[in-house]
Amino acid sequence: MAKMALHSTDAENWLVMAGLSAADVQRAMRAAEESGEALPSIVRRLGFLSDKAIADALAKTHDLPRLSANDFAEENPAEGLINAEFLISGQACIARMDDAGVVLALADPATSDVADAVALATGKPVTLALATLSDIETALARYYGAQDDDTDALHSMGTDDADAEHLRDLASEAPVVRLVNDLIKDALANRASDIHVEPYRDYLRIRLRVDGVLHDRESPNAALAQLVVSRIKIIADLDIAERRRPQDGRARVSIAGTPLDLRVATTPSAHGESVVIRLLEDRDTEVDLHDLGLSHKDEALLMDKLAAPFGLILVVGPTGGGKTTTLAGAISTLNTPERKVISIEDPVEYQIDGVTQIAVRPAIGLTFANALRSVLRQDPDVIVVGELRDRETAEIAVNAALTGHLVLATLHANTAAGAPARLVDMGIDPSLLRSTLRLILSQRLIRILCPSCKKKVKGQWTHVGCEACANTGYQRRTGLYESIELTPDLLNLIQDGLSSLEFEQAARAAGALSLTDDGRAKIQAGITDTDEIWRVLGERVEPQL
């Protein structure tokens, strides 16, 4: 069977039929000509079309049957007749075979010369059909993943070097590499902060955390679980043979032209290793404090404290609560020619020109504490510490604030009122806090009601769900804040050793508003709704009608 070549006009036809604009068609054609890469692969890599759209358009243009995942046989119909590597390289798979002939599924008609080899190997006539690349890869994994007892081997491998190398080879094959790359691309396209890969007895669950909430995605075949996890571990330079202990790693990758830092954490579970990937994009745009969701009062208070020549400003809250973004906004405000600003971060998430940014690397001894000591010798005016993780770092930061530097830092504490006690518990002298602490901001991130579908019910705005927000009712997030300005009276209470509750009561009496108060104001303004505040704070907050 002759190769079904895609001539220029044919290529343009199917791209136009698939809905690409004239400009995108020309861009794809140029990329294919320059790289020699197949056109379907080009448009898939550029993100112009989904697998389904590519297969639909090619099938219609070339008048070929279109197969779905259910059209593939459960068992390998050509067991022992065709080499798996040959089919993988040709992006092809035998979907069915009987006495009448062979149905060969292709992801790209340009690879139709595979049919000649299939006809020769099977001795049967071959009928071509189109399928999505993902359906073909899933079928190939099902048919050939268990060849020579590979599936059993995957589940029983220990730390044997030969087994580890075999697993590495399997995880480095094109279908698995493409599957993991597509998983990361999907996460990027959906603005996900984390990817969760969770193996269970009969399936592999993939979830994305978008705007703080997990959402299920289409899951790969369960037979691929070990290979997917191994591929991720290879990217993060982890030990693929070690599956009994948790591992942490990181990687620097580029997906669809987007540079990414990946933080990978694995942990053993009953049905294999569970993996979480945190996605950290390079961000070279400055953050404006006006855009973070601060109330006018809180923003004015923060701006006032940022203008001070020395002292300690804390931003507290849980992981993923937006503390880094708030610090980035503060840094952008402080970044003037008259100030030397140095930040110590893990990792550097926002690239800010004019600021010396240091990424900690504990593996080589560059911890927050060691970096902070070095920074003090660099004649800084402003020091930003990504996190006060331990007593040593906290002591150096407090002493820096005491000796004429403005220090901004984050701290893990549930409330603004709980931050002083947290530092005291870490071993910081209350008298030093009394002399340095100027402002504590506590924050969370809440989802914003989708502007396309939000509506009022009995006078209250609520979420609905539409195509624009993927039927969640929300789009993107904003900050929920509370602030405590450290007045002389409140500073005296810290030195007196009052509990967090007593300190909070005194702060409220002095006029400090809570996260709940800010939530109520944002509900009243139609920014969010009561369900979202309940999800984040665990409090049922009603607006004042």
C-alpha positions in Angstrom: 0.0 0.0 0.0 1.5 3.3 -1.1 2.1 6.0 1.5 -0.7 8.5 1.8 1.3 11.7 1.6 -0.2 15.0 2.8 0.3 17.5 0.0 0.2 21.3 0.8 -3.4 21.7 -0.4 -4.6 18.5 1.5 -2.9 19.8 4.7 -4.5 23.2 4.4 -7.9 21.6 3.7 -7.9 19.5 6.9 -6.5 22.3 9.0 -9.2 24.7 7.8 -11.9 22.0 8.2 -10.7 21.6 11.8 -11.4 25.3 12.4 -7.9 26.8 12.3 -7.6 30.4 11.3 -5.6 31.3 8.1 -2.8 32.7 10.3 -2.6 29.5 12.4 -2.6 27.3 9.3 0.4 29.2 7.9 2.2 29.1 11.2 1.7 25.3 11.4 2.8 24.8 7.8 6.0 26.8 8.3 6.8 24.9 11.5 6.3 21.6 9.7 8.5 22.7 6.8 11.3 23.9 9.1 11.3 21.0 11.5 10.3 18.1 9.3 7.9 17.1 12.0 4.5 15.7 11.0 1.8 18.3 10.7 -0.6 16.6 13.2 2.2 16.5 15.7 2.9 20.2 15.1 -0.7 21.4 15.7 -0.9 19.1 18.7 2.3 20.5 20.2 1.4 24.1 19.4 -1.9 23.5 21.2 -4.0 24.5 18.1 -6.1 21.4 18.2 -7.1 18.6 20.5 -6.4 14.9 19.7 -10.1 14.5 18.9 -10.3 17.5 16.6 -7.2 16.3 14.7 -8.6 12.8 14.2 -12.1 14.0 13.2 -10.7 16.4 10.6 -8.2 13.9 9.1 -10.8 11.1 8.9 -13.2 13.4 7.1 -10.6 14.8 4.7 -9.2 11.4 3.8 -12.6 9.7 3.8 -11.5 7.1 6.4 -13.5 5.5 9.2 -13.2 7.1 12.6 -12.6 4.7 15.5 -13.3 5.4 19.1 -11.7 3.8 22.1 -14.4 1.2 22.2 -13.6 0.0 18.7 -10.3 -1.5 19.8 -10.2 -5.2 20.8 -9.8 -5.9 24.5 -7.0 -8.4 23.8 -4.1 -7.9 21.3 -5.6 -9.2 18.0 -2.1 -9.7 16.5 -0.4 -11.3 19.4 3.2 -12.2 18.5 2.9 -11.0 14.9 3.9 -7.3 15.1 6.8 -5.6 16.9 5.5 -3.1 19.5 8.3 -0.6 18.7 7.4 -0.6 15.1 3.8 0.3 15.8 4.8 2.9 18.4 7.1 4.7 16.0 4.4 4.7 13.3 1.7 5.9 15.7 -0.4 3.0 14.6 -2.2 0.1 16.2 -4.1 -3.0 15.0 -7.6 -2.3 16.3 -9.2 -5.6 15.1 -8.3 -8.7 13.1 -10.5 -11.5 11.9 -10.7 -13.8 8.8 -11.8 -10.9 6.7 -8.7 -8.8 7.4 -7.1 -6.2 9.6 -8.3 -2.8 10.8 -5.3 -0.6 11.3 -5.8 2.5 13.3 -3.6 5.5 12.4 -3.1 8.8 14.2 -1.7 10.3 10.9 -2.6 9.2 7.4 1.0 10.1 6.4 2.2 6.9 8.2 0.0 4.7 6.1 3.0 2.8 4.8 2.8 0.9 8.1 0.0 -1.0 6.5 2.4 -2.7 4.0 4.3 -4.2 6.9 1.2 -5.2 8.7 -0.2 -6.9 5.6 3.0 -8.8 5.1 3.2 -9.9 8.8 -0.5 -11.0 9.1 -1.0 -12.2 5.5 -4.4 -10.4 5.5 -5.8 -7.3 3.7 -5.5 -4.1 5.7 -8.2 -1.5 6.1 -7.1 1.9 7.3 -9.0 3.9 10.0 -8.3 7.1 12.0 -8.1 7.3 15.8 -6.8 9.7 18.3 -3.2 9.4 19.3 -4.2 8.9 22.9 -6.6 6.0 22.1 -3.8 4.4 20.0 -1.3 4.8 22.8 -3.7 3.4 25.4 -4.4 0.3 23.2 -0.7 -0.2 22.6 -0.1 -0.1 26.4 -2.9 -2.6 26.9 -1.6 -5.0 24.2 2.1 -4.8 24.8 2.5 -3.6 28.3 1.9 -7.1 29.6 4.2 -8.7 26.9 6.7 -11.2 28.5 5.1 -10.6 31.9 6.1 -7.0 31.9 3.0 -6.0 33.9 3.7 -8.5 36.7 7.3 -7.3 36.7 6.2 -3.7 37.1 4.3 -4.5 40.2 6.9 -6.8 41.7 10.1 -4.8 41.0 12.3 -4.1 44.0 15.6 -2.3 43.9 17.3 -4.7 41.5 19.4 -2.7 39.0 18.3 -4.7 36.0 14.7 -4.2 36.9 15.2 -0.5 37.4 16.9 -0.2 34.0 14.1 -2.1 32.4 11.5 0.2 34.0 13.5 3.3 33.0 13.5 2.1 29.4 9.8 1.5 29.4 9.1 4.9 31.0 11.3 6.6 28.4 9.4 5.4 25.4 7.6 7.9 23.3 4.0 7.2 24.3 4.7 7.5 28.0 6.8 10.6 27.5 4.0 12.2 25.4 1.4 11.2 28.0 3.2 12.9 30.8 4.0 16.0 28.7 0.3 16.2 27.7 -0.6 15.9 31.4 1.5 19.0 32.2 0.2 20.9 29.2 -3.3 20.2 30.3 -2.5 21.5 33.8 -1.0 24.7 32.3 -4.0 25.3 30.0 -6.3 25.0 33.0 -4.2 27.3 35.3 -3.6 24.4 37.7 -1.2 24.8 40.6 -0.8 21.1 41.3 -1.2 17.8 39.5 -2.2 14.8 41.6 -1.4 11.3 40.3 -3.1 8.7 42.4 -3.1 4.9 41.7 -5.9 2.7 42.8 -6.7 -1.0 42.4 -8.5 -0.6 39.0 -7.7 2.8 37.8 -5.2 5.7 37.8 -6.8 8.9 39.0 -5.6 12.3 37.7 -6.7 15.5 39.4 -5.8 19.1 38.9 -5.9 21.8 41.6 -7.4 24.9 40.0 -8.1 28.0 42.1 -7.6 25.9 45.2 -10.0 23.1 44.4 -9.3 19.6 43.0 -11.0 18.6 39.7 -10.9 15.1 38.1 -9.4 14.8 34.6 -9.6 12.0 32.1 -7.5 9.2 33.4 -5.0 7.1 31.5 -5.3 3.3 31.4 -4.5 1.8 34.8 -1.8 -0.4 33.2 0.2 2.8 32.6 0.3 3.8 36.3 3.8 2.6 37.1 5.2 4.0 33.9 3.6 7.4 34.4 5.0 7.6 37.9 8.4 6.4 36.8 8.5 9.0 34.0 7.7 11.8 36.5 10.4 10.5 38.8 12.9 10.4 35.9 12.1 14.1 35.1 12.7 15.0 38.8 15.9 12.9 39.0 14.4 10.6 41.7 15.3 7.0 42.3 12.8 5.0 40.2 13.8 1.7 41.9 12.9 3.1 45.4 9.2 2.8 45.9 9.1 2.1 49.7 10.0 5.5 50.9 8.7 9.1 50.1 11.0 11.1 47.8 11.1 14.8 46.9 12.7 16.3 43.8 12.5 19.2 41.4 13.0 19.8 37.7 13.3 22.7 35.3 11.4 22.0 32.1 9.9 23.8 29.1 6.4 22.8 28.1 4.9 24.3 24.9 7.5 27.1 25.2 6.6 27.8 28.8 9.5 27.5 31.3 8.4 25.7 34.5 9.8 24.7 37.8 8.3 21.4 39.0 8.3 20.3 42.6 7.7 16.6 42.8 6.7 14.6 45.9 6.1 10.9 45.9 4.8 8.7 48.7 4.0 5.0 48.8 0.4 3.9 48.9 -1.5 0.6 48.9 -1.7 0.4 45.1 1.6 2.2 44.1 3.2 5.5 44.5 1.1 8.6 44.8 2.6 11.7 43.2 2.0 15.4 43.5 3.6 17.9 41.1 3.5 21.6 41.9 3.8 23.8 38.9 5.7 27.1 39.3 5.7 29.3 36.2 8.3 32.1 35.7 6.4 35.3 36.2 8.1 38.4 35.0 5.3 40.9 35.5 5.3 43.1 38.6 2.4 42.6 41.1 0.4 45.6 41.9 -0.8 45.8 45.5 -4.1 47.4 44.2 -5.0 44.1 42.5 -4.7 41.7 45.4 -8.0 42.3 47.1 -6.9 44.4 50.1 -9.5 46.7 51.5 -8.8 50.4 51.3 -8.0 50.4 55.0 -5.6 47.4 54.9 -3.9 48.7 51.7 -3.3 52.1 53.3 -2.0 50.5 56.5 0.4 48.3 54.5 1.6 51.2 52.4 2.3 53.2 55.6 4.3 50.4 57.2 6.3 49.8 53.9 7.4 53.4 54.1 9.1 52.9 57.4 12.9 52.7 57.5 13.1 49.6 59.7 10.9 47.0 61.5 9.3 43.6 60.8 6.2 43.0 58.7 4.7 39.5 58.7 2.4 37.9 56.2 0.8 34.7 57.6 -1.5 32.0 56.4 -1.5 28.4 55.1 0.5 27.0 52.2 -1.1 28.1 49.0 -2.8 31.1 50.6 -1.2 33.7 48.4 1.5 35.0 50.8 4.2 35.0 48.1 2.1 37.1 45.8 1.4 39.6 48.5 5.2 39.8 49.2 5.8 40.3 45.5 3.4 43.2 45.5 5.2 44.7 48.5 8.6 44.2 46.8 7.3 46.0 43.7 6.2 48.9 45.8 9.6 49.1 47.6 11.7 48.6 44.4 13.0 52.2 43.8 16.4 53.5 42.9 17.0 54.7 46.4 16.6 51.3 48.0 18.6 48.1 47.9 16.1 45.2 48.0 17.2 41.6 48.5 14.9 38.7 48.7 15.5 35.1 49.8 13.0 32.7 48.3 12.1 29.0 47.7 11.8 29.2 44.8 11.9 32.6 43.0 8.4 32.8 41.6 8.2 36.4 40.4 11.2 37.8 38.4 11.5 41.4 39.5 14.1 43.7 37.8 16.0 45.8 40.2 15.7 43.3 43.1 18.5 40.9 44.0 16.6 37.6 44.3 18.3 34.5 45.9 16.9 31.0 45.6 17.7 28.8 48.6 19.3 25.4 47.9 19.5 23.3 51.0 21.2 20.5 49.2 24.4 22.6 49.0 23.9 24.3 52.4 22.3 27.5 51.1 19.4 27.6 53.6 17.3 30.6 54.6 19.5 31.2 57.6 22.8 31.0 55.7 21.5 33.2 52.9 20.2 35.7 55.4 23.6 36.0 57.1 25.2 36.7 53.7 22.5 39.2 52.7 23.3 41.3 55.8 26.8 41.9 54.4 25.3 43.2 51.1 24.3 46.6 52.6 20.5 46.1 52.1 17.8 48.5 52.9 15.0 46.0 52.6 15.2 42.2 53.2 12.5 39.8 52.2 12.5 36.3 53.7 10.3 33.8 51.9 9.6 31.9 55.1 10.6 31.9 58.8 11.0 28.2 59.0 13.1 27.8 62.1 14.4 29.6 65.2 17.7 30.4 63.5 16.2 32.2 60.6 13.6 34.0 62.7 16.3 35.2 65.1 18.5 36.6 62.3 15.4 38.3 60.7 14.3 39.9 64.0 17.8 41.1 64.7 18.1 42.6 61.2 14.8 44.5 61.8 16.3 45.7 65.1 19.5 47.0 63.4 18.0 49.4 60.8 16.5 47.1 58.1 13.0 46.8 56.9 12.3 43.1 57.0 9.3 41.4 55.3 8.7 37.7 55.9 6.0 35.0 55.8 5.1 32.7 58.6 2.9 29.6 58.9 0.2 30.7 61.4 -3.6 30.4 61.2 -4.4 33.9 62.2 -2.7 37.3 62.5 -3.2 37.2 66.2 -1.5 33.8 66.4 1.8 35.0 64.8 3.5 36.5 67.9 2.9 33.4 69.9 4.2 31.3 67.0 7.5 33.2 67.0 7.7 33.0 70.8 7.2 29.3 70.6 10.1 29.2 68.1 12.3 30.8 70.7 12.2 34.5 69.9 12.4 36.8 72.9 9.1 38.7 73.3 11.0 41.9 74.1 12.6 41.8 70.6 9.2 41.4 69.0 8.0 44.4 71.0 10.9 46.5 69.5 10.5 45.3 65.9 7.0 44.1 64.9 5.0 46.6 63.0 2.3 44.9 61.1 0.8 41.4 60.7 -1.3 40.5 57.7 -3.2 37.2 57.6 -4.7 36.0 54.3 -6.5 33.3 52.4 -7.4 33.0 48.7 -11.0 32.8 47.7 -12.6 32.2 44.3 -14.2 35.1 42.5 -17.8 34.6 41.2 -17.8 34.1 37.4 -18.9 37.4 35.9 -20.6 35.6 33.0 -23.1 33.5 35.1 -23.3 34.9 38.7 -26.8 35.9 39.7 -28.7 37.3 42.6 -31.0 34.9 44.6 -33.1 36.6 47.3 -30.8 39.6 47.1 -27.5 37.7 47.4 -25.0 36.9 44.7 -24.3 33.3 44.1 -22.5 31.0 41.7 -24.2 29.2 38.9 -21.8 27.6 36.4 -21.3 28.1 32.6 -18.9 27.3 29.8 -16.7 30.3 30.6 -16.0 28.9 34.1 -16.0 25.2 33.3 -19.3 25.0 35.2 -17.7 25.8 38.5 -19.4 29.2 39.0 -16.0 30.8 39.8 -13.1 32.3 37.8 -9.7 33.1 39.3 -9.1 34.2 42.9 -8.5 37.2 45.1 -7.2 37.7 48.6 -9.1 37.6 51.9 -7.2 39.7 54.5 -7.1 40.7 58.1 -4.5 43.0 59.5 -3.2 43.9 62.9 -1.3 47.1 63.4 1.1 46.7 66.4 0.2 49.6 68.6 2.2 50.2 71.8 -0.6 48.7 73.9 -0.6 45.5 71.7 3.2 45.3 71.8 3.0 45.4 75.6 0.6 42.5 75.6 3.1 40.4 73.6 5.8 41.0 76.2 3.3 40.2 79.0 2.8 36.8 77.4 -0.9 36.9 76.7 -2.5 34.0 74.8 -3.3 34.3 71.1 -7.0 34.5 72.0 -6.5 37.3 74.5 -4.3 39.1 72.0 -6.9 38.7 69.3 -9.7 40.1 71.5 -7.5 43.1 72.3 -6.8 43.7 68.6 -10.5 43.5 67.8 -11.2 46.0 70.6 -8.6 48.3 69.0 -10.5 48.2 65.7 -8.8 45.4 63.8 -11.1 43.6 61.3 -11.1 39.8 60.9 -11.0 37.5 57.8 -14.7 37.0 58.4 -15.3 40.7 58.2 -13.5 40.9 54.9 -15.4 37.9 53.7 -18.7 39.6 54.5 -17.6 42.7 52.7 -16.7 40.8 49.6 -20.0 38.9 49.6 -21.8 42.2 49.9 -19.8 43.6 46.9 -20.7 40.5 44.8 -17.1 39.4 44.5 -17.7 36.0 46.1 -20.6 34.2 47.9 -21.3 32.5 51.2 -20.5 29.0 49.9 -17.0 30.1 49.1 -16.4 31.8 52.4 -17.7 28.6 54.1 -15.3 26.5 52.1 -12.3 28.6 53.0 -13.0 29.7 56.5 -15.5 27.1 57.7 -17.8 29.9 58.8 -21.3 30.6 57.5 -21.1 34.3 56.8 -24.1 36.3 55.7 -24.0 39.8 54.2 -25.7 42.7 55.9 -28.7 43.4 53.7 
